[in-house]
């Protein structure tokens, strides 16, 4: 998965350090069956494809981590996965998928 024209962006701040957030991303993807694609050398950028379901082709996700003085800021860009059909409601569907993804990531981090 390469760079894409994002159809949405979400930003989330965690009080946890960047290493804990990295571990949570990896664990959450493994537990939920999402495909963890490329990870930058410095492990500050993760490319993920959420799993396909009967109602969803999956969503392409790029998570960019930035350490802050009080934790970690995560910027999440998302769009349709490559090769999936486009539909009028993609933005709403993808936003719902990403909200669920971030909720699960937060649960993994603090669970």
Backbone as CSV, one residue per row, in Angstrom:
resi,resn,N_x,N_y,N_z,CA_x,CA_y,CA_z,C_x,C_y,C_z
1,UNK,0.860,-1.168,0.000,0.000,0.000,0.000,0.902,1.226,0.000
2,UNK,0.682,2.132,-0.904,1.467,3.350,-0.968,0.669,4.528,-0.470
3,UNK,1.168,5.683,-0.725,0.436,6.886,-0.354,-0.856,6.955,-1.145
4,UNK,-1.865,7.542,-0.574,-3.160,7.629,-1.227,-3.772,8.984,-0.946
5,UNK,-4.806,9.306,-1.704,-5.540,10.548,-1.477,-6.543,10.278,-0.364
6,UNK,-6.197,10.639,0.841,-7.005,10.352,2.019,-8.412,10.905,1.875
7,UNK,-9.417,10.082,2.241,-10.768,10.631,2.277,-11.178,10.944,3.703
8,UNK,-10.211,10.881,4.617,-10.490,11.265,5.983,-9.238,11.238,6.835
9,UNK,-9.256,12.039,7.879,-8.156,12.089,8.839,-8.749,12.195,10.231
10,UNK,-8.142,11.466,11.141,-8.540,11.491,12.540,-7.266,11.654,13.355
11,UNK,-7.335,12.383,14.440,-6.175,12.572,15.285,-6.527,12.137,16.703
12,UNK,-5.606,11.400,17.316,-5.839,10.880,18.668,-4.570,11.070,19.478
13,UNK,-4.723,11.552,20.702,-3.587,11.717,21.606,-3.684,10.696,22.726
14,UNK,-2.566,10.049,23.013,-2.493,9.073,24.092,-1.497,9.559,25.133
15,UNK,-1.738,9.247,26.379,-0.804,9.610,27.450,0.335,8.598,27.545
16,UNK,0.280,7.551,26.723,1.293,6.503,26.724,2.481,6.888,25.844
17,UNK,3.661,6.316,26.157,4.832,6.623,25.343,4.729,5.928,23.990
18,UNK,5.580,6.352,23.066,5.508,5.886,21.683,5.740,4.377,21.573
19,UNK,6.585,3.799,22.414,6.822,2.355,22.358,5.559,1.569,22.700
20,UNK,4.820,2.025,23.681,3.574,1.355,24.061,2.545,1.445,22.934
21,UNK,2.483,2.589,22.259,1.536,2.757,21.152,1.940,1.867,19.983
22,UNK,3.227,1.784,19.678,3.707,0.890,18.607,3.295,-0.560,18.892
23,UNK,3.531,-0.996,20.098,3.182,-2.365,20.486,1.680,-2.589,20.380
24,UNK,0.892,-1.626,20.804,-0.558,-1.751,20.748,-1.055,-1.840,19.303
25,UNK,-0.457,-1.073,18.400,-0.851,-1.135,16.987,-0.615,-2.542,16.450
26,UNK,0.570,-3.083,16.708,0.915,-4.422,16.228,-0.018,-5.473,16.826
27,UNK,-0.244,-5.408,18.129,-1.117,-6.374,18.798,-2.550,-6.268,18.296
28,UNK,-3.050,-5.052,18.164,-4.431,-4.850,17.719,-4.631,-5.421,16.312
29,UNK,-3.691,-5.177,15.422,-3.796,-5.713,14.061,-3.815,-7.230,14.082
30,UNK,-2.935,-7.824,14.855,-2.869,-9.286,14.943,-4.152,-9.859,15.535
31,UNK,-4.633,-9.273,16.627,-5.830,-9.778,17.307,-7.081,-9.649,16.449
32,UNK,-7.186,-8.575,15.671,-8.409,-8.314,14.913,-8.349,-8.796,13.465
33,UNK,-7.217,-9.319,13.036,-7.095,-9.836,11.680,-6.862,-8.773,10.622
34,UNK,-6.379,-7.603,11.036,-6.026,-6.560,10.078,-4.640,-6.867,9.503
35,UNK,-4.393,-6.401,8.272,-3.098,-6.634,7.639,-2.165,-5.467,7.950
36,UNK,-1.097,-5.773,8.672,-0.078,-4.764,8.953,0.890,-4.776,7.791
37,UNK,0.867,-3.712,7.007,1.730,-3.600,5.828,3.085,-3.076,6.210
38,UNK,3.563,-2.084,5.485,4.909,-1.574,5.741,4.940,-0.694,6.987
39,UNK,6.096,-0.723,7.608,6.372,0.092,8.782,7.675,0.825,8.482
40,UNK,7.686,2.138,8.710,8.895,2.912,8.434,10.051,2.425,9.313
41,UNK,11.265,2.691,8.876,12.457,2.254,9.612,12.459,2.749,11.047
42,UNK,11.995,3.971,11.252,11.988,4.526,12.606,10.728,4.133,13.388
43,UNK,9.877,3.330,12.788,8.620,2.843,13.382,7.708,3.991,13.841
44,UNK,7.684,5.054,13.040,6.814,6.184,13.335,5.654,6.267,12.347
45,UNK,5.644,5.359,11.347,4.582,5.340,10.338,4.224,3.892,10.033
46,UNK,2.940,3.568,10.216,2.437,2.219,9.994,1.376,2.259,8.911
47,UNK,1.450,1.321,7.969,0.416,1.185,6.945,-0.357,-0.103,7.234
48,UNK,-1.676,0.027,7.315,-2.548,-1.079,7.702,-3.714,-1.141,6.719
49,UNK,-4.184,-2.346,6.436,-5.450,-2.544,5.729,-6.370,-3.271,6.691
50,UNK,-7.505,-2.663,7.007,-8.424,-3.343,7.908,-8.973,-4.574,7.205
51,UNK,-9.411,-5.528,7.992,-9.882,-6.785,7.405,-11.162,-6.578,6.599
52,UNK,-11.315,-7.424,5.595,-12.531,-7.407,4.771,-13.649,-8.093,5.533
53,UNK,-14.855,-7.578,5.336,-16.047,-8.205,5.895,-17.071,-8.344,4.777
54,UNK,-18.206,-8.897,5.107,-19.259,-9.058,4.103,-19.757,-7.708,3.591
55,UNK,-19.650,-6.670,4.398,-20.168,-5.353,4.032,-19.074,-4.316,3.762
56,UNK,-17.797,-4.742,3.827,-16.718,-3.768,3.735,-15.511,-4.408,3.053
57,UNK,-14.973,-3.744,2.048,-13.785,-4.233,1.348,-12.521,-4.026,2.159
58,UNK,-12.636,-3.377,3.270,-11.478,-3.011,4.071,-11.132,-1.550,3.818
59,UNK,-10.348,-1.009,4.701,-9.970,0.398,4.620,-8.458,0.504,4.720
60,UNK,-7.854,1.312,3.862,-6.419,1.582,3.914,-6.179,2.646,4.979
61,UNK,-5.214,2.380,5.847,-4.960,3.249,6.994,-3.469,3.552,7.080
62,UNK,-3.139,4.801,7.317,-1.758,5.185,7.621,-1.773,5.874,8.975
63,UNK,-1.009,5.310,9.911,-0.897,5.877,11.253,0.480,6.520,11.383
64,UNK,0.510,7.799,11.711,1.765,8.525,11.887,1.875,8.934,13.351
65,UNK,2.917,8.465,14.014,3.120,8.703,15.439,4.088,9.852,15.660
66,UNK,3.778,10.678,16.650,4.660,11.773,17.043,4.729,11.799,18.564
67,UNK,5.919,11.564,19.124,6.045,11.672,20.576,5.810,13.111,21.024
68,UNK,5.140,13.264,22.131,4.934,14.582,22.728,5.497,14.544,24.139
69,UNK,5.549,15.660,24.780,6.057,15.696,26.148,5.217,14.875,27.114
70,UNK,3.948,14.682,26.773,3.054,13.977,27.692,2.540,12.650,27.139
71,UNK,3.111,12.156,26.030,2.648,10.897,25.470,2.933,10.800,23.986
72,UNK,1.905,10.384,23.239,2.062,10.173,21.802,0.842,10.686,21.063
73,UNK,1.077,11.429,19.999,-0.001,11.883,19.126,-0.014,10.971,17.902
74,UNK,-1.210,10.526,17.491,-1.344,9.653,16.334,-2.281,10.316,15.331
75,UNK,-1.791,10.509,14.107,-2.614,11.017,13.018,-2.955,9.819,12.144
76,UNK,-4.246,9.611,11.901,-4.722,8.470,11.140,-5.371,8.978,9.859
77,UNK,-4.740,8.668,8.714,-5.313,8.974,7.401,-5.902,7.688,6.866
78,UNK,-7.037,7.785,6.169,-7.675,6.569,5.666,-8.402,6.810,4.350
79,UNK,-8.565,5.720,3.607,-9.241,5.742,2.317,-9.602,4.303,1.958
80,UNK,-10.242,4.123,0.821,-10.551,2.783,0.332,-9.260,2.045,0.028
81,UNK,-9.275,0.713,0.157,-8.111,-0.076,-0.243,-8.007,-0.053,-1.759
82,UNK,-6.792,-0.191,-2.257,-6.568,-0.225,-3.706,-7.397,-1.335,-4.337
83,UNK,-8.005,-1.023,-5.469,-8.759,-2.015,-6.221,-10.182,-2.237,-5.772
84,UNK,-10.594,-1.597,-4.703,-11.978,-1.779,-4.254,-12.898,-0.830,-5.020
85,UNK,-14.150,-1.230,-5.204,-15.073,-0.347,-5.917,-15.379,0.902,-5.090
86,UNK,-15.611,1.999,-5.769,-15.955,3.254,-5.101,-17.476,3.344,-4.976
87,UNK,-17.925,3.935,-3.889,-19.359,4.102,-3.657,-19.608,5.457,-3.022
88,UNK,-20.816,5.921,-3.129,-21.198,7.230,-2.622,-20.982,7.359,-1.112
89,UNK,-21.181,6.284,-0.370,-21.118,6.336,1.092,-19.744,5.949,1.651
90,UNK,-18.711,5.903,0.807,-17.389,5.478,1.275,-16.882,6.295,2.450
91,UNK,-17.020,7.595,2.386,-16.522,8.448,3.466,-17.137,8.088,4.797
92,UNK,-18.430,7.920,4.836,-19.135,7.577,6.076,-18.745,6.170,6.547
93,UNK,-18.689,5.230,5.617,-18.332,3.845,5.945,-16.911,3.786,6.498
94,UNK,-15.989,4.454,5.822,-14.600,4.440,6.273,-14.429,5.119,7.622
95,UNK,-15.150,6.208,7.853,-15.086,6.889,9.143,-15.571,5.972,10.258
96,UNK,-16.634,5.238,10.010,-17.157,4.289,11.004,-16.128,3.187,11.271
97,UNK,-15.512,2.668,10.209,-14.493,1.624,10.356,-13.307,2.135,11.169
98,UNK,-12.864,3.351,10.880,-11.697,3.903,11.574,-12.018,4.217,13.031
99,UNK,-13.211,4.691,13.293,-13.611,4.943,14.682,-13.567,3.638,15.475
100,UNK,-14.061,2.565,14.873,-14.025,1.248,15.515,-12.573,0.783,15.689
101,UNK,-11.731,1.012,14.679,-10.317,0.648,14.757,-9.636,1.391,15.913
102,UNK,-9.845,2.696,16.018,-9.207,3.503,17.065,-9.736,3.105,18.443
103,UNK,-11.023,2.828,18.553,-11.573,2.355,19.833,-10.906,1.045,20.252
104,UNK,-10.733,0.135,19.286,-10.063,-1.132,19.578,-8.603,-0.945,19.939
105,UNK,-7.935,-0.024,19.237,-6.537,0.282,19.550,-6.424,0.829,20.976
106,UNK,-7.319,1.719,21.344,-7.319,2.276,22.687,-7.563,1.186,23.739
107,UNK,-8.473,0.263,23.439,-8.754,-0.851,24.354,-7.528,-1.749,24.503
108,UNK,-6.831,-2.015,23.396,-5.619,-2.824,23.448,-4.551,-2.124,24.269
109,UNK,-4.428,-0.833,24.082,-3.413,-0.051,24.803,-3.687,0.003,26.291
110,UNK,-4.938,0.107,26.670,-5.290,0.283,28.084,-5.989,-0.931,28.681
111,UNK,-6.058,-2.027,27.910,-6.770,-3.225,28.369,-5.920,-4.060,29.207
